[in-house]
């Protein structure tokens, strides 16, 4: 057990065996039932994108997933698509109805659509309309939190199932884009979901969080997806030496397909830099937008 003030040394941790990992990975599997998808609304008022509000069946509990799909107006389909995983403020927000007017979308996601790619912003379990205080305040090593993290990953995978049904989406050119909360889940989701061609982690790092079956140390070395990390050197949420650098070093992605960009900032890299680098990474691994 760590003493107060101690930091876990991820370099000294040994991930579980491949056999045990396969058991862990199966937690995120589910029966491929009908999606029963509906486009709840479609808004074409923006000069840059069409916004569709979609719902479809979750992989558990008879629930419905809500997702906001932004389709670019300046390119032709089928669209390359980025699936976004937000920062932690999503668990405090009440609604996704005016998502495009929120700072997070304007700063971190709108540039993807303006540059010709579709972006899907799912309302994950426990966020916005699907908020749940019991989940939000549950203990990190509780079974409840473990089950919650499994549902988050299932939500993400179910979103890809939905995208694969659409003729206007190129489902062979999908990317993960996680910011902060989504940044550290980038150590887990791409290890489980193999349909991704690229991953961008903005302000992410390893965090000593959760039971072994959902702890990132047992997943990070299994990530093979080309991964770009964009971090601030003085991030207090994810310190460079104990969180950011271990995530980068331990990623199972071959060295030639992973890159860490470090900036003289705190939690978030400069906007012009993460915009430029993200688009370049997507061009490299999904191909330039036509």
PAPA-71691 format. One line per field, with one value per atom (N, C-alpha, C): residue in one letter; chain; x, y, z. Coordinates in steps of 0.05 Angstrom, whole numbers. Layout:
BEGIN
lumvo [a/...]
finu [A/...]
px [X/...]
py [Y/...]
pz [Z/...]
end
This chain:
BEGIN
lumvo [x/x/x/x/x/x/x/x/x/x/x/x/x/x/x/x/x/x/x/x/x/x/x/x/x/x/x/x/x/x/x/x/x/x/x/x/x/x/x/x/x/x/x/x/x/x/x/x/x/x/x/x/x/x/x/x/x/x/x/x/x/x/x/x/x/x/x/x/x/x/x/x/x/x/x/x/x/x/x/x/x/x/x/x/x/x/x/x/x/x/x/x/x/x/x/x/x/x/x/x/x/x/x/x/x/x/x/x/x/x/x/x/x/x/x/x/x/x/x/x/x/x/x/x/x/x/x/x/x/x/x/x/x/x/x/x/x/x/x/x/x/x/x/x/x/x/x/x/x/x/x/x/x/x/x/x/x/x/x/x/x/x/x/x/x/x/x/x/x/x/x/x/x/x/x/x/x/x/x/x/x/x/x/x/x/x/x/x/x/x/x/x/x/x/x/x/x/x/x/x/x/x/x/x/x/x/x/x/x/x/x/x/x/x/x/x/x/x/x/x/x/x/x/x/x/x/x/x/x/x/x/x/x/x/x/x/x/x/x/x/x/x/x/x/x/x/x/x/x/x/x/x/x/x/x/x/x/x/x/x/x/x/x/x/x/x/x/x/x/x/x/x/x/x/x/x/x/x/x/x/x/x/x/x/x/x/x/x/x/x/x/x/x/x/x/x/x/x/x/x/x/x/x/x/x/x/x/x/x/x/x/x/x/x/x/x/x/x/x/x/x/x/x/x/x/x/x/x/x/x/x/x/x/x/x/x/x/x/x/x/x/x/x/x/x/x/x/x/x/x/x/x/x/x/x/x/x/x/x/x/x/x/x/x/x/x/x/x/x/x/x/x/x/x/x/x/x/x/x/x/x/x/x/x/x/x/x/x/x/x/x/x/x/x/x/x/x/x/x/x/x/x/x/x/x/x/x/x/x/x/x/x/x/x/x/x/x/x/x/x/x/x/x/x/x/x/x/x/x/x/x/x/x/x/x/x/x/x/x/x/x/x/x/x/x/x/x/x/x/x/x/x/x/x/x/x/x/x/x/x/x/x/x/x/x/x/x/x/x/x/x/x/x/x/x/x/x/x/x/x/x/x/x/x/x/x/x/x/x/x/x/x/x/x/x/x/x/x/x/x/x/x/x/x/x/x/x/x/x/x/x/x/x/x/x/x/x/x/x/x/x/x/x/x/x/x/x/x/x/x/x/x/x/x/x/x/x/x/x/x/x/x/x/x/x/x/x/x/x/x/x/x/x/x/x/x/x/x/x/x/x/x/x/x/x/x/x/x/x/x/x/x/x/x/x/x/x/x/x/x/x/x/x/x/x/x/x/x/x/x/x/x/x/x/x/x/x/x/x/x/x/x/x/x/x/x/x/x/x/x/x/x/x/x/x/x/x/x/x/x/x/x/x/x/x/x/x/x/x/x/x/x/x/x/x/x/x/x/x/x/x/x/x/x/x/x/x/x/x/x/x/x/x/x/x/x/x/x/x/x/x/x/x/x/x/x/x/x/x/x/x/x/x/x/x/x/x/x/x/x/x/x/x/x/x/x/x/x/x/x/x/x/x/x/x/x/x/x/x/x/x/x/x/x/x/x/x/x/x/x/x/x/x/x/x/x/x/x/x/x/x/x/x/x/x/x/x/x/x/x/x/x/x/x/x/x/x/x/x/x/x/x/x/x/x/x/x/x/x/x/x/x/x/x/x/x/x/x/x/x/x/x/x/x/x/x/x/x/x/x/x/x/x/x/x/x/x/x/x/x/x/x/x/x/x/x/x/x/x/x/x/x/x/x/x/x/x/x/x/x/x/x/x/x/x/x/x/x/x/x/x/x/x/x/x/x/x/x/x/x/x/x/x/x/x/x/x/x/x/x/x/x/x/x/x/x/x/x/x/x/x/x/x/x/x/x/x/x/x/x/x/x/x/x/x/x/x/x/x/x/x/x/x/x/x/x/x/x/x/x]
finu [A/A/A/A/A/A/A/A/A/A/A/A/A/A/A/A/A/A/A/A/A/A/A/A/A/A/A/A/A/A/A/A/A/A/A/A/A/A/A/A/A/A/A/A/A/A/A/A/A/A/A/A/A/A/A/A/A/A/A/A/A/A/A/A/A/A/A/A/A/A/A/A/A/A/A/A/A/A/A/A/A/A/A/A/A/A/A/A/A/A/A/A/A/A/A/A/A/A/A/A/A/A/A/A/A/A/A/A/A/A/A/A/A/A/A/A/A/A/A/A/A/A/A/A/A/A/A/A/A/A/A/A/A/A/A/A/A/A/A/A/A/A/A/A/A/A/A/A/A/A/A/A/A/A/A/A/A/A/A/A/A/A/A/A/A/A/A/A/A/A/A/A/A/A/A/A/A/A/A/A/A/A/A/A/A/A/A/A/A/A/A/A/A/A/A/A/A/A/A/A/A/A/A/A/A/A/A/A/A/A/A/A/A/A/A/A/A/A/A/A/A/A/A/A/A/A/A/A/A/A/A/A/A/A/A/A/A/A/A/A/A/A/A/A/A/A/A/A/A/A/A/A/A/A/A/A/A/A/A/A/A/A/A/A/A/A/A/A/A/A/A/A/A/A/A/A/A/A/A/A/A/A/A/A/A/A/A/A/A/A/A/A/A/A/A/A/A/A/A/A/A/A/A/A/A/A/A/A/A/A/A/A/A/A/A/A/A/A/A/A/A/A/A/A/A/A/A/A/A/A/A/A/A/A/A/A/A/A/A/A/A/A/A/A/A/A/A/A/A/A/A/A/A/A/A/A/A/A/A/A/A/A/A/A/A/A/A/A/A/A/A/A/A/A/A/A/A/A/A/A/A/A/A/A/A/A/A/A/A/A/A/A/A/A/A/A/A/A/A/A/A/A/A/A/A/A/A/A/A/A/A/A/A/A/A/A/A/A/A/A/A/A/A/A/A/A/A/A/A/A/A/A/A/A/A/A/A/A/A/A/A/A/A/A/A/A/A/A/A/A/A/A/A/A/A/A/A/A/A/A/A/A/A/A/A/A/A/A/A/A/A/A/A/A/A/A/A/A/A/A/A/A/A/A/A/A/A/A/A/A/A/A/A/A/A/A/A/A/A/A/A/A/A/A/A/A/A/A/A/A/A/A/A/A/A/A/A/A/A/A/A/A/A/A/A/A/A/A/A/A/A/A/A/A/A/A/A/A/A/A/A/A/A/A/A/A/A/A/A/A/A/A/A/A/A/A/A/A/A/A/A/A/A/A/A/A/A/A/A/A/A/A/A/A/A/A/A/A/A/A/A/A/A/A/A/A/A/A/A/A/A/A/A/A/A/A/A/A/A/A/A/A/A/A/A/A/A/A/A/A/A/A/A/A/A/A/A/A/A/A/A/A/A/A/A/A/A/A/A/A/A/A/A/A/A/A/A/A/A/A/A/A/A/A/A/A/A/A/A/A/A/A/A/A/A/A/A/A/A/A/A/A/A/A/A/A/A/A/A/A/A/A/A/A/A/A/A/A/A/A/A/A/A/A/A/A/A/A/A/A/A/A/A/A/A/A/A/A/A/A/A/A/A/A/A/A/A/A/A/A/A/A/A/A/A/A/A/A/A/A/A/A/A/A/A/A/A/A/A/A/A/A/A/A/A/A/A/A/A/A/A/A/A/A/A/A/A/A/A/A/A/A/A/A/A/A/A/A/A/A/A/A/A/A/A/A/A/A/A/A/A/A/A/A/A/A/A/A/A/A/A/A/A/A/A/A/A/A/A/A/A/A/A/A/A/A/A/A/A/A/A/A/A/A/A/A/A/A/A/A/A/A/A/A/A/A/A/A/A/A/A/A/A/A/A/A/A/A/A/A/A/A/A/A/A/A/A/A/A/A/A/A/A/A/A/A/A/A/A/A/A/A/A/A/A/A/A/A/A/A/A/A/A/A/A/A/A/A/A/A]
px [17/0/18/10/25/21/42/39/30/19/10/33/28/48/65/63/78/63/79/68/75/56/61/81/100/120/110/98/86/107/132/153/159/153/158/135/112/88/90/80/79/51/44/17/10/-15/-24/-16/-16/-9/-29/-22/-40/-66/-63/-86/-106/-96/-114/-125/-108/-117/-141/-140/-163/-188/-186/-209/-219/-200/-208/-221/-209/-219/-248/-254/-281/-303/-295/-314/-328/-314/-323/-338/-341/-356/-386/-402/-431/-444/-468/-483/-490/-485/-491/-520/-536/-565/-571/-596/-605/-600/-592/-587/-613/-633/-658/-652/-635/-626/-647/-647/-664/-649/-653/-644/-666/-660/-681/-685/-663/-665/-642/-646/-625/-625/-602/-600/-579/-587/-569/-563/-569/-566/-537/-519/-491/-479/-461/-448/-427/-418/-396/-404/-427/-434/-464/-472/-499/-497/-515/-516/-539/-533/-554/-553/-576/-579/-591/-575/-582/-585/-602/-603/-604/-593/-593/-590/-596/-595/-567/-563/-538/-535/-511/-505/-513/-528/-534/-560/-574/-595/-618/-623/-645/-643/-619/-615/-611/-613/-608/-584/-567/-544/-553/-546/-550/-522/-522/-497/-503/-485/-487/-466/-476/-459/-457/-433/-428/-416/-431/-422/-412/-388/-377/-392/-394/-407/-387/-361/-341/-327/-336/-325/-349/-343/-363/-360/-382/-381/-370/-361/-362/-340/-347/-330/-312/-287/-270/-283/-281/-295/-278/-280/-267/-288/-283/-301/-288/-303/-292/-299/-280/-285/-278/-297/-293/-277/-273/-261/-282/-273/-291/-314/-314/-336/-362/-360/-384/-402/-390/-407/-422/-415/-429/-449/-446/-464/-491/-512/-539/-550/-540/-553/-532/-538/-522/-536/-559/-576/-563/-546/-533/-503/-495/-467/-448/-456/-438/-433/-449/-444/-427/-420/-404/-374/-359/-331/-316/-322/-308/-309/-334/-336/-322/-325/-313/-283/-271/-242/-230/-242/-229/-239/-262/-273/-282/-290/-301/-281/-255/-235/-234/-240/-240/-261/-285/-307/-301/-291/-286/-264/-248/-227/-235/-261/-271/-276/-274/-280/-305/-319/-342/-332/-348/-342/-366/-363/-384/-378/-397/-394/-416/-409/-429/-435/-460/-468/-463/-440/-432/-448/-450/-462/-451/-469/-460/-455/-459/-454/-479/-481/-503/-530/-546/-573/-572/-549/-546/-531/-531/-517/-527/-509/-516/-497/-507/-490/-478/-493/-482/-456/-456/-431/-409/-417/-397/-382/-396/-383/-375/-377/-369/-339/-330/-301/-286/-262/-247/-244/-240/-236/-261/-284/-309/-317/-334/-345/-364/-377/-395/-379/-356/-340/-328/-321/-311/-331/-356/-377/-383/-380/-385/-364/-339/-318/-323/-332/-338/-361/-380/-403/-393/-374/-364/-351/-335/-322/-343/-362/-384/-398/-403/-416/-399/-373/-355/-356/-355/-356/-383/-404/-431/-433/-420/-419/-407/-386/-374/-393/-407/-428/-447/-455/-474/-462/-438/-425/-422/-418/-415/-441/-463/-489/-494/-477/-483/-466/-480/-467/-449/-455/-440/-416/-410/-386/-367/-342/-321/-313/-324/-319/-291/-276/-249/-229/-240/-223/-234/-232/-242/-219/-221/-200/-212/-197/-204/-191/-206/-195/-205/-187/-194/-181/-196/-186/-187/-165/-164/-175/-199/-211/-209/-217/-214/-185/-167/-138/-127/-135/-124/-139/-164/-178/-167/-150/-136/-115/-110/-94/-109/-136/-153/-169/-184/-203/-189/-167/-155/-143/-139/-130/-152/-177/-201/-214/-215/-228/-208/-210/-190/-197/-220/-229/-218/-201/-190/-164/-161/-137/-118/-127/-110/-121/-104/-112/-97/-112/-100/-109/-89/-93/-84/-103/-97/-99/-77/-76/-83/-71/-75/-50/-53/-31/-41/-22/-30/-40/-60/-70/-74/-66/-69/-97/-114/-143/-156/-169/-187/-176/-195/-188/-172/-157/-139/-153/-178/-192/-198/-195/-199/-176/-154/-132/-116/-108/-94/-68/-55/-29/-32/-56/-60/-70/-73/-82/-62/-47/-31/-11/2/21/8/-18/-33/-43/-40/-49/-29/-39/-22/-29/-50/-60/-40/-34/-17/-28/-11/-20/-3/-17/-5/-13/7/1/9/-8/-4/-7/15/15/30/22/36/57/81/102/96/80/74/46/36/9/10/-8/-9/-29/-47/-65/-51/-34/-18/11/26/54/71/89/104/119/135/153/138/116/102/76/68/42/44/53/53/74/99/121/116/107/101/80/59/39/52/67/80/99/116/136/124/102/91/70/61/44/56/40/50/53/45/48/77/85/113/123/148/159/155/156/153/125/106/78/66/84/74/92/80/94/83/101/94/103/84/90/87/108/107/110/93/93/97/107/113/87/68/42/35/11/1/-15/-41/-57/-61/-67/-74/-53/-46/-27/-39/-23/-34/-53/-74/-95/-84/-69/-59/-41/-27/-9/-25/-44/-58/-76/-86/-101/-84/-61/-43/-34/-25/-14/-35/-59/-80/-88/-91/-98/-76/-51/-29/-29/-35/-35/-58/-81/-104/-98/-85/-77/-58/-40/-20/-32/-52/-62/-89/-105/-130/-129/-108/-106/-117/-106/-116/-146/-160/-188/-189/-208/-211/-234]
py [-24/0/25/45/70/86/99/117/144/161/188/203/214/230/214/187/171/170/165/162/135/122/95/97/79/78/58/67/50/33/42/27/1/0/-24/-43/-35/-52/-73/-97/-118/-123/-118/-123/-153/-159/-186/-202/-228/-245/-242/-251/-249/-265/-287/-304/-288/-276/-261/-236/-224/-200/-207/-230/-238/-241/-250/-251/-223/-205/-177/-164/-169/-157/-166/-191/-201/-186/-172/-156/-135/-126/-105/-115/-142/-153/-153/-156/-156/-168/-176/-187/-165/-170/-149/-149/-138/-136/-112/-110/-88/-61/-42/-15/1/-5/11/41/49/77/96/120/141/167/182/210/227/237/251/279/291/318/323/342/349/379/391/420/428/442/450/480/493/523/533/517/525/526/545/546/524/512/493/464/458/430/426/402/392/377/383/370/351/326/306/297/296/284/256/236/208/193/173/155/126/108/80/64/38/21/17/19/13/-18/-26/-55/-67/-52/-62/-48/-62/-50/-37/-41/-29/1/12/41/50/76/88/106/104/123/146/170/194/201/210/218/242/261/284/281/280/276/302/311/335/327/334/326/352/351/375/382/408/417/422/422/430/406/381/358/339/320/300/275/261/235/214/191/183/197/205/221/204/212/203/214/199/207/204/225/225/221/202/197/210/228/244/232/234/228/253/264/291/291/315/319/315/315/308/327/351/369/358/338/326/312/304/291/312/337/359/373/371/385/371/386/374/366/379/374/376/362/363/379/391/404/426/442/465/460/436/428/446/454/470/498/507/533/531/507/503/507/517/522/497/475/450/444/445/439/460/486/507/505/498/498/471/449/424/406/413/394/408/433/445/446/448/450/424/402/376/377/387/388/410/432/454/446/426/417/392/386/366/338/333/307/308/286/284/280/289/285/275/254/243/248/261/267/251/228/212/223/219/225/198/196/171/167/142/136/154/166/183/212/219/247/260/286/303/291/285/274/247/234/208/210/233/238/219/211/192/198/211/219/194/172/148/139/141/134/154/180/201/201/195/196/169/148/122/120/102/100/87/97/87/57/44/15/-1/11/-3/-19/-39/-54/-37/-18/0/17/28/43/26/1/-18/-23/-29/-34/-9/14/39/42/37/40/21/-3/-23/-12/0/11/35/51/72/61/40/28/15/3/-9/13/36/58/66/69/76/56/31/10/9/14/15/38/60/82/74/58/49/30/13/-4/14/36/54/66/77/90/70/45/25/21/30/27/49/70/94/95/100/101/126/147/172/172/151/149/127/134/114/100/77/63/50/52/43/65/89/111/126/112/123/128/150/157/163/156/163/190/207/233/238/236/239/263/279/302/299/301/299/272/271/245/226/235/218/213/231/227/203/200/177/152/154/130/120/136/128/106/100/77/51/53/30/25/45/40/29/41/30/2/-7/-34/-54/-45/-62/-60/-36/-30/-30/-50/-53/-41/-27/-15/13/23/50/50/71/73/94/110/131/139/150/159/185/205/230/234/237/241/269/286/313/315/322/325/299/277/252/242/221/209/184/169/146/155/142/148/122/122/98/97/83/86/60/47/25/-3/-22/-50/-61/-83/-93/-98/-107/-113/-89/-65/-40/-21/-30/-12/-8/17/22/7/0/-14/-40/-52/-78/-75/-50/-45/-30/-12/7/-7/-28/-42/-57/-61/-75/-56/-30/-10/-12/-16/-17/6/21/42/64/75/99/121/131/149/175/197/223/233/241/253/283/300/329/337/346/351/376/387/409/398/409/400/404/424/431/424/403/393/381/392/381/358/355/332/307/310/288/297/294/303/289/304/293/267/268/245/220/224/201/193/208/202/204/227/231/213/215/200/170/160/131/122/138/130/128/147/147/123/120/98/70/67/40/33/53/46/24/4/-18/-11/13/22/23/13/15/44/47/74/93/81/99/108/97/105/118/127/142/167/188/213/229/241/258/287/305/334/347/359/371/401/416/445/458/482/496/509/491/500/481/485/468/445/444/420/418/440/440/453/440/451/475/493/516/507/522/513/512/531/530/506/497/474/448/444/419/416/439/439/429/442/435/406/398/371/349/354/335/330/352/350/336/342/328/298/291/263/248/261/249/246/266/264/241/237/216/188/183/156/151/172/167/175/191/202/230/247/274/275/295/299/307/294/300/320]
pz [0/0/0/-16/-17/8/18/40/30/47/40/27/3/-10/-30/-29/-48/-75/-95/-122/-133/-145/-156/-180/-180/-201/-222/-243/-263/-277/-278/-291/-276/-251/-235/-234/-246/-245/-268/-262/-282/-290/-316/-325/-323/-322/-320/-345/-343/-366/-388/-412/-435/-430/-416/-410/-393/-371/-354/-368/-385/-400/-418/-430/-447/-431/-406/-389/-383/-376/-372/-396/-419/-444/-450/-443/-448/-433/-412/-397/-415/-435/-452/-477/-479/-501/-495/-516/-512/-537/-534/-557/-576/-602/-622/-629/-611/-615/-634/-641/-658/-645/-660/-650/-645/-662/-661/-662/-680/-681/-692/-681/-691/-693/-715/-716/-703/-680/-665/-676/-686/-698/-717/-735/-754/-758/-754/-755/-776/-797/-818/-818/-795/-794/-794/-785/-784/-812/-817/-843/-846/-823/-824/-822/-810/-806/-804/-807/-801/-775/-757/-731/-729/-723/-719/-690/-678/-651/-655/-646/-651/-625/-625/-602/-612/-596/-603/-577/-579/-556/-545/-519/-506/-506/-497/-496/-470/-453/-426/-417/-400/-383/-396/-422/-435/-438/-435/-437/-466/-470/-496/-495/-514/-517/-534/-526/-542/-554/-579/-591/-610/-610/-627/-650/-674/-698/-714/-717/-733/-760/-781/-808/-823/-834/-846/-872/-877/-902/-924/-918/-938/-951/-945/-959/-965/-983/-991/-975/-971/-957/-976/-965/-937/-921/-896/-880/-862/-860/-838/-812/-790/-766/-741/-725/-698/-677/-659/-637/-612/-600/-578/-551/-532/-504/-488/-474/-462/-437/-427/-400/-379/-354/-331/-327/-339/-335/-347/-364/-376/-355/-332/-312/-295/-298/-284/-301/-327/-346/-347/-349/-348/-376/-397/-423/-445/-467/-491/-513/-506/-526/-541/-527/-539/-540/-546/-544/-560/-584/-601/-591/-571/-559/-534/-526/-502/-509/-489/-493/-502/-490/-497/-527/-538/-566/-583/-576/-592/-593/-570/-568/-577/-568/-571/-594/-606/-626/-652/-651/-675/-698/-692/-713/-729/-717/-731/-754/-747/-767/-788/-780/-798/-819/-811/-830/-845/-845/-864/-854/-827/-816/-799/-798/-780/-752/-733/-704/-690/-674/-658/-629/-616/-587/-573/-561/-547/-520/-511/-484/-469/-457/-444/-418/-410/-384/-362/-347/-324/-332/-357/-366/-376/-373/-384/-378/-399/-394/-380/-380/-367/-341/-329/-303/-282/-264/-242/-219/-198/-175/-161/-161/-148/-162/-188/-203/-199/-200/-198/-172/-150/-124/-113/-129/-119/-117/-99/-94/-118/-124/-147/-149/-125/-125/-119/-121/-116/-140/-135/-157/-175/-162/-177/-197/-188/-207/-229/-222/-242/-263/-255/-274/-291/-278/-293/-315/-309/-330/-353/-346/-367/-385/-373/-389/-407/-397/-414/-439/-436/-459/-478/-466/-483/-499/-486/-500/-524/-520/-542/-564/-558/-578/-593/-578/-590/-610/-604/-623/-650/-649/-674/-688/-673/-686/-701/-689/-703/-728/-725/-748/-772/-766/-787/-803/-793/-807/-827/-826/-842/-867/-890/-915/-918/-903/-905/-887/-873/-856/-866/-868/-875/-850/-844/-819/-818/-840/-840/-832/-828/-821/-796/-773/-748/-729/-714/-694/-667/-646/-619/-612/-599/-590/-562/-543/-515/-502/-487/-474/-443/-429/-400/-390/-381/-374/-397/-420/-444/-451/-443/-448/-433/-407/-393/-399/-408/-417/-444/-456/-480/-475/-450/-443/-442/-443/-441/-466/-475/-497/-523/-532/-557/-553/-528/-523/-527/-524/-526/-553/-564/-590/-612/-630/-651/-678/-679/-704/-707/-690/-691/-707/-724/-739/-728/-709/-697/-670/-653/-627/-621/-610/-601/-572/-555/-526/-518/-512/-504/-474/-461/-432/-417/-427/-414/-400/-384/-370/-355/-344/-328/-301/-291/-264/-249/-224/-207/-197/-212/-208/-215/-196/-203/-196/-196/-191/-214/-210/-231/-257/-257/-282/-299/-288/-304/-300/-288/-282/-308/-314/-340/-343/-321/-324/-338/-337/-350/-379/-388/-415/-432/-420/-435/-453/-444/-461/-483/-482/-504/-525/-521/-541/-564/-588/-613/-632/-626/-644/-646/-670/-672/-654/-636/-615/-613/-614/-609/-582/-565/-539/-540/-529/-528/-500/-487/-458/-450/-427/-415/-394/-396/-378/-349/-343/-315/-306/-318/-311/-283/-266/-238/-236/-255/-255/-264/-284/-295/-295/-273/-273/-294/-306/-329/-321/-300/-294/-285/-271/-259/-273/-293/-306/-336/-347/-376/-389/-379/-391/-389/-365/-364/-384/-388/-408/-435/-443/-469/-472/-452/-454/-454/-439/-436/-457/-473/-495/-512/-519/-536/-565/-572/-600/-608/-631/-640/-639/-632/-628/-652/-676/-700/-704/-689/-692/-667/-649/-626/-623/-612/-610/-586/-571/-549/-555/-555/-558/-531/-521/-494/-496/-482/-484/-456/-456/-431/-420/-414/-403/-380/-369/-348/-361/-355/-363/-394/-407/-435/-452/-473/-493/-507/-519/-533/-556/-559/-578/-606/-615/-642/-647/-626/-628/-629/-610/-610/-635/-645/-670/-693/-696/-719/-717/-693/-691/-693/-683/-685/-715/-730/-758/-774/-767/-781/-775/-750/-743/-757/-758/-772/-802/-814/-842/-846/-828/-830/-829/-811/-806/-817/-823/-837/-866/-873/-899/-901/-918/-921/-928/-919/-926/-956/-970/-999/-1003]
end
